[in-house]
Amino acid sequence: MTTPFSIPKEVSQVTSALKKAGFEAYLVGGCVRDLYLGTKPRDWDVTTNAKPEEIIGLFPKTFYENEYGTVGVVDEHTGDETVKIVEVTPYRTEGKYTDKRRPDTVSFDTSLEDDLKRRDFTINAIALDIEKNVVVDPFSGREDIQKGILKTVGNPIDRFEEDGLRILRAVRLSAELGFTVNNETKEAIKKTANLLNHIAKERIRDEFTRIIMSTKPMDGMLLAHELGILAQIVPELEKSIGVKQNKAHAYDVWTHLLKSLQHSADKKWPLHIRLAALFHDISKPETRRWSEEKKEWTFYGHEVIGERVVKKILKDMRFPKETINIVSKLVRWHMFFSDTEQITLSAVRRMVSNVGKDLVWDLMDLRICDRVGTGRPKENPYRLRKYKAMVEEVLEDAVSVGMLKIDGARVMKITNLPPGPKIGYILHALLEEVLENPKLNTSKKLELMAENLAILSDSELKKIGEKGKDTKEKVEEKRVKNIRKKYWVE
């Protein structure tokens, strides 16, 4: 009998090789849980009664770089990254966790049942023999999967004291799976939340990232606050709870940030946009002032201070420098003025210059999250659509002399011409060529064309240049019309 689940051949080959050598072999942990949930596992883990050296001897390519017995079995020929490495770990029991992070000792002289006892949550303590379709589930993990309940194996305080990161992992699994944490486990988390102080920042960052990248990050953040975890990992967010805003907002700062974050998840946007959505108003509590004139709260400069605060939060969590720079820049410029009745294209160009061309559309997405988080039902109103159209106008291929990959000073240097109208004629003549073929807009090609144009008379150049101006106006008119049609702002 074989399992009813679809198991990749790269995985079944590993379990089969172990069994042919006379050992036991079971799928275990998150991959079994995911199979019962009907979702594709992110990775595959096998547990066995073979020792590390015995596992290594069965496969052509492996690596063994830890003291916990885990051997990585490598398949270099597969195109599926989830099965490129199948981790095989001997049954093991663990000694005391003196540092609250890792066991002092590990023993491989044990049974499958003893191995399952050391695992974190019941839904991760299920073993599956895929050849015989035998399930070993001593803690009723399958029942908890069906009920959508998350609880620890055995005494929850014991499990959390063994590894404090399990506290945050409970929140992450709840957010990823939509499961409810049972009351006994919740109470244990509240009592042991300070154990996170013993955990490496990198490990906390990884779990925090998975919460943010889950389908329900808002629920995850609410649960983290309820259980006292948020105060341990991002205390700055706690300050936003209950902070009332002005009339434009339906919610306090905390709820606004969470709703902004959730919308970014609903849109399946990447990590940097989700982090910016969560942190964009992080400094509103410290900048809040009451205005007697307006009779409401003001938050002047919160985006400037927020940029510094976000850098510190992400740096403390050991996020990569690139992520820190991108998120903090989005936070810094999220307050861009977008009233298209008052701004000009030059103002839009300045905004693009501030945030950078690579991030400008991410900034637009952040504005959408901000709007929805405010309580406004329309995420993409006319004014924002028109602003996007203006952004696209200033980002297009060269449609003006100023966007050519050559300027007047360079033309004078390579042609030995003095300042005067002829330089302008040459530039407009070059523009005529680029409008016809944008690929010509390179320094090398334009310099060569400028040298050829320089030998023409002023009258000839003027004629070509004026034609370039006319072409530019026609191209610009057509281009702008198409852009505005795209954004429904004709």
N, C-alpha and C positions, 0 to 999 in steps of 0.2 A: 504494500500500500504506500502511496506517495501523498504528499501534502496537496491540498486543493489550491494552495497559493502559487502564484507565478514567481519562481525563483530563478534569477539569472544563472546561466551555466557556469559563470566564473565563480559563483558562490557554491553551487552544488558540487563542483569539481573539488573544492577544498574539503567539504565535509566528507565526500566520497573517498578521497585519498586518506583521510584520517581513519575512516572506518575499515578500509582495506588493509591498513597497517595494524588493525586490532584495537583501535581506540574508540572511545565514545565521541560523538560530535553533535552539538546542538547549536542552532541559532539562538541568540539570547539578546535581551535588552531592547533598545529602541527600535531595532528593525522588526522584531516580532510584534511589538506594540503597533507599529505602523501597518504591518500586514493585516492585523485584526481591525484596524481603523479603515482599511481600504485605501491607504495612501502609499506612495512610493517611498521606501526608506532612503534617507540621505546617505547612510553608510551601513555596512554589514559587519556584525560581530559574531564570532563563533567561540564557544567554550568547549573544553575537552579535558579528559583525564591524562592527556599526553603532557610531558614536561617540555619546557622551551627548547631544549637541545633536540628532543625527539621530533618536535614540530618542524624545526629548521631543516632536519635531515630529510624531510619528505617532499620539499618543494625546491624548484631550481633557483628561485630568487626570493629572498626574505631580508628583513632587517629587524634587529632586536636591540633597542636603545634605552630600555628602562628596567627598573628593578622589580616591576610588578608582573613579569612573565609574558607580557603581550608581544606577540610576534606578528609583524606585518608581512602578509603573503602578497607578493607583487605580481600582477599580470600586465606585462608591457604591451600586449597585443590588443587589448580591449580599447574601444573608443568611449566607453561609459566611465566617467570619472568616479561614479559612486561605487564601482566594483574594481577599480584599478588596484586598490589595496583592501584586502579582507583581513581584519584583525582577529587573530586567534589567541585566546588566553586560556591557560590551564585553570581548572577549578582551583579556587584559592580561599583561604581564610586570612583575616588580617588581625594584627595585634592592636594595641592602644594607639590613639591618634593624639600624641602629646602636643603637637603644634596645631591641632584642629584642622589640618589640611591634608596630611598624608599618613598612612600607617607606619608605625615604627618597625614592624616586621610583617613579612608575608610568607605564608606556608602553602605549598602546592600539594601536600599530602592530605587531601580532603575529598569530599563527594560533591555531586551536583547540587544536592539539597543544601549543604552547608554553604556552597558558593552563592546560591540564590538568597540566602539569609542576609548576606552582607550588602545587598544592593539597596538603592535608595527608596524607590517607590514601587508599590505592588504592580503597577502597569509595566514596569521595566524588569520585573522578576519572573518572567515567563520564559521557559526554554522549549524549543521546538526541534524535534528530530524530523527533518524533511524527507528522509528516505522511508521511515516507518509511519510517518504522520502521528507521532507520539508527542503529546503536550505535557510538560511538567509545570504545574501552576499551583504551588503549595499555599500561596497567599491570595488566591482568588483575584488575580490581576485581570483576567478576562471579564469577570463580573463587574469590576470597577470601570473597565473600558466601556462596557455596555451602558453603565449608569452615568458615565462622564464624571467620575470622582477621582480625585488625586489624594492618595494617602501613603504614608511611609510603610515600609516593611518593619513590623515590630514597633518598639517604642520610638516615637518621633524625636524626642530629645536626644536619645542615644544616636540616632542616625545623623542629626544635625551637628552634634558634638564631634562626630567622626570627621565630617567634612562640612565646614560652614557654608561652602558654596551651594550646598543642596537647598539652603534657605532661598536663595535667589533663583535656583533652578526650578523650584516649585512655582514661583510666579511666572517664569518663562514658559513652562509646560502648560500652565493654565491659560496663558495668552495665546500660545500656539495651537493648542488643542480645543480651547473653549471649555475646559474642565473646571469643576468646582473643587476647591480645596476643602477637605472635610474638617470639621470643627476641632478635633483633637490635634490635627496637624497644624491648623491655624494658631491655636493657643501655644503650641510648642515653638512656632516661629516667632511669635511675639516675645517669648521668654528668652530666646537665643539669638535675636537679631544682631546683637553686638558681636557675635562670632565673625561677622563679615569683616571686622577690623583685622582679622588674622589672615585674610585671603589676599593673594596677589592682585594688584590692580588690573593686570592683563586678563585674569580669569573673570573678574567682575565685568570688565568691559565687554568680553565676549558674550556673556549671558545678557547683559543690558542691551547689546546690539541685537540679539535675537528677539528680545521682547519688542524692541522698536520695529523690527522687521517682520513681526508676526501679523496675523490678520486682525488681531484685536489689541493693539498696543494701549489704547485708552483703558481697557479693562485691566491690563497688566499694571499700568501705572497707578490706577485706583487701588488695586489689591496691594501693591507695594507700599502705598501710603497707609492703608488700613492695618497692615501687619508690622509697621514700624521699620520697614526696610528702606524706604525712600530717604528717610532722615540719615541713614548710614551711607548711602551712595551718592545722592544728589540733594544735599540739604537746601541748596538755593531754591529748588522747586517748592519746597515746603513753605517758603516765605510767601508764595503767591496765593496760597489757599485763603479764601474769604476776602481778598483784596478787591473791593468794588471799583468799577471803572466809570467812564462817562456815559452819556446818554446813547452814544453810538453802539454800545456793547450791551448784549442781553445777559452776559455772564460775568462772574468774577475772573480774575486773571488766570487762576488755576484751571477752571473749566474751559476757558477760552483756549488755553494752550493745549489741553488734552483733545478738544474737538478739532483743533487745527491739525494735530498729530494724526488723529484718526482719519481725517479726510485724506491726508497724504498716503495713508495705508490703503484706504478704499480705492485710491487711484493707482495703487501699486507703484508709487514713485520710489526712487532709490534712497539709500540711507542718508545722504547729505541733506536732501530736502526734508526728510522726516525729522532729522535732528534740528534743522533750522526751524521747522514748524513748532517743535516742542520748546525751543529755547528763544524764539524771536522776541518775546516780551519778558524775558527772564528778569530784567532790571526795572520793570514797572513799579514793584513795591518800594524800591529805594528812591525812585524819582517822583513818586506821587506827591502832588501839592494841590491844595484846595484853592481855586480861583474865585474870589468874591465877585469879580467882574463877570465871569462866565457862569457862576453858580454851579460849577462842576469840577471834577478832578482833572488835573493835567499831568502829563508824564514827559515833559520836555527833556530831550537828550537820552531817553531810555535806550535808544538804539546804539548810541555811542558807548555808553557804559556797558550795555549788553554785549557788545563785541568783546570787550576785555574779560567780562565774566565768563562768557562761553569759552573763550580761549583757555581760561584757567580750569574750567570744569573738564573739558575734553583732554587737556594736557594731563590733569591729575588721573584721568582714566586710561592714560597711555594710548590715546587714539593717534593714528599716524599724522604727521605734520600736514600733509596735503589735505586730509579731512578737516583738521582744525582750521586751516586757512580758508577753505571753501565755506564751511559752515559759519565761521565768524564774519566773513565778508557778506554773506547773505543776510545775516542778522544786522550788520551795520547799515545796509542800504535798503532794508525792507520797507522803510517809510517814504519811498520815492513818491513825489507829487504826481498824480495821474489825471488831473482834471484837464481833459483834452480841449475844453473851451478856453483855457488860459495858457497852456504851455505851447511851445514851439518845437520844431524839429531840432533846433540847436540845444534845447533843454533835454530832449531825449538823447541826443548824442552825448551830452555830459553824463547822463545817467549810465549809458552804455560804457562810457570811458571809466566811470567809477567802479562798476561791478565787473567789467570785462565782457567781451563778446562771448566767451565760453560759458558764462554763468547767467547771461541776461534772461534766457528762457526759463532757467531754474528759478530766477527771481520772480518771474511772472507766475510760476506755479506756486511759489511761496505766498504771493499776494492772494491767490485763489484760496489757499488754506486759511489764510488770515481772515478773509471775507466770510467763509463758511463758519469758522470758529467764532466769529462775532455774532452769529445768529441770523445772518442774511441768507435767504434761501437760494438766491441766484449767484452761482459761482463765477459766471462769465458775463457780466452786464455789458451794455453798449459801450460805456466809457472805457472799460478795461479792454474790450475788443478793439476799440479805436486806438488805444494806446499801443496794443500789440501790433496793429497795422503800421503805426508810426515807427515802432522799433524795427520792423521788417524793412521799412523804407530806408532807414539809415544803415542797415546791414548789408544791403544788396551789392552786386558788383559795381565797379566804378561807373558812376553816372554824372560825375562832375570832375573838373580839372583837379580839385583838391584830393580826389581819391585815386589819382594816377600814381604809379610807382616811380614817379620822377617829378621834380619840381623845377621852378624857374632857375634857381641857383645852379642846379646840376646841368640844365640845358645850356646856360651861359658858359659853364666851365668846359664842357665837351665840344662846344661849337665855336668858342672864342668870340661870341657875339656880345655886344654891349647891352646894358639894360635898355628896354624900349618896347614898343608895341609888337615887334617881331617875335619876341619871346612868347607873348600871349597867343599870337597866331599859331606858333608851333605847338603850344600846349593844346589848343583847341583842335588842331589838325590831328594830333595824337589821340585825343579823345574820340574824334570821329572814327578812327581805326579801331579803338578799343570797344566802342559801342557796337560795332559790327562783329567784332571777335574778342570777347573778354579774355581769352587765353593770351592775347598780346600784352596784357597788363603786367609785364615783368620789367625790372630795371634794365636788363640786358637788351631786350627787344626794343624797348622805348628809346634807349640811348642810340641804338643803331638807326632807328627811324628818324630821330631828331637830327642826327648828322646829315642824313639825306635831305631832310626838309630845309635845313639851314642854307642850302645852296639856291633855293628858290627865291624869286623876287618877293618884295613885300606884298605886291598886288596879288600874286598867285597864292601866297600863304593866307592872305586875308580872305580870299575867296573860299579856300579850303576850310579855314577856321570858322567862317560864318556858316558854312554848310554843317560843320560839326556842332555849332550851337543849335541850329535848327533841328538836326537829328536828335540831339540830346533832349530838347524840349518834347519832341514827339515820343521818344522812347520813355522818358520820365512820365509823361502823361499816361501812356498805356500801362506802364509798370505799376504806377500808383493806383490806377483804376482796378487792375487785377488784384493787387494786394487788398484793397478795401472790399472788393467783392468777396474775397476769401474769408474775411472776418465779418461779413454782413454789416458793413458800415458805409455803404454807398450813400 
